[in-house]
Amino acid sequence: LAVAILDRSLDAGKNESTLQFKSTTKMRTAFSSLWHASVQGTGVSVSVRGQTKTIMSDSPTNADWFKQFIHGMHKRIGELEKPDKAISIDLILELHRILKEEVVSAKASSDWDLLEEAVMCGFYSTIAYMGALRGEEVVLANFGDIKSKYLDAVTYDNCPHVPLALRGRFKGETGDRSHWLPLAFKTASGITVRFWFDELLVLYSMKNIDSGWVFRDKHGKRSTSNCLN
């Protein structure tokens, strides 16, 4: 396996002439999974306490020699980090200015396709930015939950926040749950959160949609983050 990983590390990468360290060590994970699923892995003992599980395994990938090999390989290959650049407030404000112009233009010309595109893009960027959400978390926004709480919070409770409802499974949790994030109507920097919630409600009211996912395909199924990107 060590020789195979070294051989794999010489393959062409996306950003460099050779693969990144993390890409090569996926073979270690695959080998461990196969080992534990084979007859050799039937003798594995498991220690469980609450939701924490510890496995005592005799897989060669867990041996001290292999750990030292991986450690030395990592030090020699290194890693090239390419984090996504942060979006500035000025950039998000300019994006929303353009999208709001499209909303006005679409309503004036009755271009409902443009209206939907502008509203969904504005809502997506708003909740992702304001809620500090990753792409796969943004698509968990649930319209039915948002609509039911939004009118109560804004109309009756005079609350200075709009409720963002996310439904689904989150890292470190078990089961399907609803998550609520309160977002300010308008930030001190000028991000108008409530505007996009209002436009979303109007858009889906026109389409006679009362429940389901915010980001959906034509069949009502939840969109993927890749489609939105």
ABEGO torsion letter per residue (X at the ends): XAAAAAAAAABBBAABABBBAAAAAAAAAAAAAAAAABAAAAABBBBBBEABBBBBBABAAABAAAAAAAAAAAAAAEBBBBBBBBBBAAAAAAAAAAAAAAAAAAAAAGBAAAAAAAAAAAAAAAAAAAAGBBAAAAAABBAAAAAAAAAAAAAAAGBABBBBBBBEBBBGBBEBBBBBBBBBABBAAGBBAAAAAAAAAAAAAAAGBABEBABBBAAGBBBBAAAAX
